[in-house]
Amino acid sequence: MIRSVSTPLPASSARRPRVSAAFGADGVAAPLEAMGAGSPIGRISAPREIATVAAFLASDDAGFVHGVELFVDSGMTQV
């Protein structure tokens, strides 16, 4: 899906990055904590960890980032 919306648009400076986040810890139940223990990092993410990635993509610092999907999942997509 991200490739289909990242095709060049005439005279457009709109960027279309995407964040795919895993489970986040914000008062989560024990089953999610146990699931995070099996991740490469050994825990689930804190909401701030996902938010900082989204904030970076929305900032001018990511001005050359276009049409990508960033996985914020402690490496679970690689397992």
Secondary structure in CASP SS format (residue, H / E / C, confidence):
PFRMAT SS
TARGET T0000
AUTHOR 0000-0000-0000
METHOD secondary structure of the structure
MODEL  1
M C 1.00
I H 1.00
R H 1.00
S H 1.00
V H 1.00
S C 1.00
T C 1.00
P C 1.00
L C 1.00
P C 1.00
A C 1.00
S C 1.00
S C 1.00
A C 1.00
R C 1.00
R C 1.00
P C 1.00
R E 1.00
V E 1.00
S E 1.00
A E 1.00
A C 1.00
F C 1.00
G E 1.00
A C 1.00
D C 1.00
G C 1.00
V C 1.00
A C 1.00
A H 1.00
P H 1.00
L H 1.00
E H 1.00
A H 1.00
M H 1.00
G H 1.00
A H 1.00
G C 1.00
S C 1.00
P C 1.00
I C 1.00
G C 1.00
R C 1.00
I C 1.00
S E 1.00
A C 1.00
P H 1.00
R H 1.00
E H 1.00
I H 1.00
A H 1.00
T H 1.00
V H 1.00
A H 1.00
A H 1.00
F H 1.00
L H 1.00
A H 1.00
S C 1.00
D H 1.00
D H 1.00
A H 1.00
G C 1.00
F C 1.00
V C 1.00
H C 1.00
G C 1.00
V C 1.00
E E 1.00
L E 1.00
F E 1.00
V E 1.00
D C 1.00
S C 1.00
G C 1.00
M H 1.00
T H 1.00
Q H 1.00
V C 1.00
END
